[in-house]
Amino acid sequence: MANLKNQIQQLAKDFFAETVDLRRHLHSNPELSFVEFQTSAFVKQFLDTLGIPYQSMANTGVVGIIKGDLPSDKVIALRADMDALPITEVEGRTYGSKNPGVMHACGHDVHTSSLLGVAKILMALKPSFAGTVKLIFQPGEERLPGGASLMIKEGVLSNPSPSAIIGQHVMPFIEAGKVGFRAGKYMASCDELFLTIRGKGGHGAQPHQNIDPIAISAQVITALQQLVSRVADPRIPTVLSWGKIIGNGATNIIPDSVYLEGTFRTFDEKWRTVAHQKMRNMVTGIVEGMGATCDFDIQKGYPFLVNEPKLTEEARSFAIDYLGAENVVELELWPAAEDFAYYSQETNACFYRLGTGNPAKGITSAVHTPSFDIDEKALELSIGLMAYITVSQLGN
């Protein structure tokens, strides 16, 4: 194993500069969810140069196959997402977005370029490993229904079927040079809430002649928090937040309607289903009890993400061997959502975090912000570690 580790570390050094170039090209040319046509073509072109066969899936998705020269039926899948976000990037970067209003603000350029770098390392290692590696370049992680769900429906986890799937995601709050793991439940399910309350508008000085949807919305928002604080089992983390409220009245005008958007997140599918019905009952009861009507739409999003304990602990041990224990951290439960969760509901999965921050260089911005960036030295670790975990897992 020591010889293999040294070999991979040297290959990661050798391919580092090229991986940086790949990342910068992708960062400069971001595309939104499910329209990653140029990104998909770029991935295919690179796989062609490596001699890796592939097929298209879910319109812009790409699935490549690498078979080690040694005999084995074991299959491991590696996943990278490709889509960007509708965010305008800060100015002044030589590799900044060329597409106005679109930016790789969640690090998917890192994920895609890293998987291409991993593919190059694995091709160099073909004579020395057994088994098959499935490379999944996935569209649409940032938008429902999630590209992962579409690729699963089209058979990405069959022919051949992987015994495990591994993914990584940038984490700006972990310094470059480190990675993080968490076994078991890790990320939350995510549902989108859309509520319209219809009352009767009129003059603010005559509220008795109106049915005030703003006052009703305040009652709804307050009451629904009881779902989290008094109905939910306190052992199950639960979040209900409203992020958008529109009531187009004025200082003395009560509007006819109020529109709200929010999110509901938790870590238990049974409770998730129960909570949806309780929310509907509470909202309808409050609104109708105050003389108004409503439309309440709950769009079910990604399930919760669970890291299979045995696979995750093995990956953690490989990371410790590759990086040293001081560079492998324990992750906290994270109430954000990821469509990698769909894979984790279907097969053994390990989703870990790649440290990309560097406070000394001022690289501290969170994902989904216009100033997000990475310390690119993380790319050498990224391609080397994923390759090492993969080959080590195939050898288990």
Phi, psi and omega in degrees: 000325181298319179295319178297316179300313180298321179296315180293318178300322178290319177297321178297321175296316182296323185264001185300309184299320179294322178295321175300316179297319178298315180298317182292323176299312180296321180296324181285341186232060183285151177225145183286170184304132175072006173233037183275052187292313180290323178297315178300316179296322179295317178298314180298319180299319181291319177297324176300317181296333180270352182075029181263121177289151182207166173224155177274150181205146180052043175073291183254000179285156180224134179233114179256159181231128173239125178249124174295154182286341179273146186286133174187145177267358185289140181230130175240135177256143175238136185238138170227139176265155191240347190275158179249185185241156177280069182230140176271119184287149174300153182276163171104359180265134180294334180250022181294166183299135175265356181253104185307132177078006178232135185210143170279078184263004179238007174083014180291338172295324176293315182297315182290313179296324179295317181293327174295320176295320176299318179301320180293319177297314182296324177295325177290336182263000185313318182294344189246006176227157181249149177106185185235140177244126178258120181262115183252110174258107195254137174275168161059040177289330188276359188219135176299143010273007181089126181299331179300317181297323180290319181292324177296318179298329180271004171096024182295337180261023176222166174050063000269161180270125179284145174280345180200155174230138183234135176220160176226159180215139179300149175219102183292342181271001169250133184292145175304138185105352179235159175224164181228145179228154170210122177277151180083205180298134183231311183238156189274159165291164183213120177239146181256134184250131179229116187230127172243124177252123182249122177240224177219115183280170178168197183288136180294340179277353181231061185296336181292343179267359185240170168242103194279105181290338178290314177297322179293319180297325177296319177296319181296312182300315181293315183295321183294337177293338174295334177299321181281315189273339186231342181257319180293141172299123183298348176277353178249108179303133183218136179229132172228115183227139173256127183247355182212127176224124178236119174226095190280065172255213177206186183302328182235021180234121173272124183283167177285331185211161175229140181241134182230148172229141181207187180222145176234129184224142177202183185233026181212120186291325179294313178296323178304313180295315179298317182297321178302313182292321179296322177298314179300315181296316181295314182296311181298318181297315181293312184296310182291327178295339179255014171088009181251180174232167181208160167240121183235112182247122175252110178268113183288125182256219186288148174285177176286154183259127180237127176270118181302124190303312184296311179300317182293319179293325175295316179298320178299317181295323176295321178295320178297318178297321184283322189247336190099143185300329182292345182253011178239118187248160177270127180276149173272161172304137189235116185278008170285172183235157183209136182282357168302339178304327179300318178297320184292340176276349185251330184208173177298130186224149172222118180240111185242169184253134177259116177295131182227002183275160174202089182303326180297331179263003181077018180265087185225356185294143179287161173296160180066028175234154183296339184259006181301137175203175180231158166279111189293349175296341178296338183292326177296316176296317185303309184287323181291314183294315181297321177296319181292316177299318183296308182294322178295319180293321177297330181277352181289000000 
